[in-house]
């Protein structure tokens, strides 16, 4: 029983670490989200420190990965030597995968918290030393780089020291990007050789019209910057800012599509559908077509709008899962709660009749039933859970049909993602790209396996994460 409780605690935390970013959701505010998430972090850190560190190898979101790293470093004195070695390797690997701006924000937080032990300084030193272009970072994240260098007691090589700290800077730099930055203060043409986020400030200083700026800075934009700016650039007549949608991450692409008007989606139906399918095929990889007959129950009720800070995020996950499941299945049937049959035109609307749609899905006799919903079954309340209970206990006790519930929304009041029934596994999901791995993790949530099995699963994931698998 103790093992089952421990396994349930770990899964509870993993669901939260995948879905919650401490921001406002449809049913709870940011403060409630932050307090609930903070409690779970502290609870797991104190009671299962090694498992808490091992979750860095799972598909948790960047917000929680940074919180885990921070908490492990703040409480380094509470770990023994073996734990510190294991944590150090996990932290170093996770920092390699985090966006640099997230890592620099973490370093600043450690500085504010006055965490300056030897291990923290070594981790910061090694991460900074591994950066592919320190001069680029110094220009793009100048204030954060200064704070990190000071906190780790480092001496930057070459011209980085004068660039970051000298009161009177040199009349010229030999490092190209540093010299470009210096010239951009008075030469408008120089700013177009800088990263977009830096050049944008210089463009405002020189009062360059937005359309002209976007047209000329287009070659310097990253893939995601192009996606984010494409529509505003088009409105201003900057046609050079065009993103190759077929190369975009699936969930990010789904969010972009949902941000377009219904008329725009209908007008660009062929382009958008092909882009979503191409991204889904790339995500499915060698699993494409191997899942047999799949039925998906997809939530496009009003609560799928999310919140002002996470606008349409739950619906974007459902839309991305729709295209991914289409690629994974040999035979696929999507069932949207609204009854719509045009996935490209879905929008948040109406109640959440999950029970009816689950009945419809089971009636099709699938090999797998995948439910993507926030779990607020309200038309009528509780019907979906009762349908699944009767199905699993009376009609299909042998599990001939695999059922899994993927929930993209953290329920702060329940310290978990909202579940439909205890007899069907529920896993939190933030990005559809993690769907395959999460369906494997969800089997531990059925209560039939305990801590040893979960530890073995985490050990395998940690080994693969650290490149130690054979």
Secondary structure, DSSP 4 states (H G I P E B T S, - for coil): -HHHHHHHHHHHHHHHHHH--SS--SSS-HHHHHHHHHHHHHHHHHH-HHHHHHGGGSS--HHHHHHHHHHHHHTGGGS-HHHHHHHHHHHHHHHHHS-HHHHHHHHHHHHHTT---HHHHHHHHHHHHT-S-HHHHHHHTHHHHHHHHHHTT----TTHHHHHH-SS--S--SSHHHHHHHHTTT-GGGGGGS-HHHHHHHHHHTT--HHHHHHHHGGG--HHHHHHHHHHHHHTT-TT----GGGS-HHHHHHHHHTS-HHHHHHTHHHHHHHHHHHHHHHHGGGTT-S-EEEEEE--SGGGGB-SSSBTHHHHHHHHHHHHHHHH-SEEEEEETT----GGG----S---HHHHHHHHHHT--SEEEEES----BTTBTHHHHHHHHIIIII-TT-SSEEEEEE-SEEGGGTEEPPS-TTSEEEE-S-GGGHHHHHHHHGGGGSSS-HHHHHHHHHHHHHHHTT---
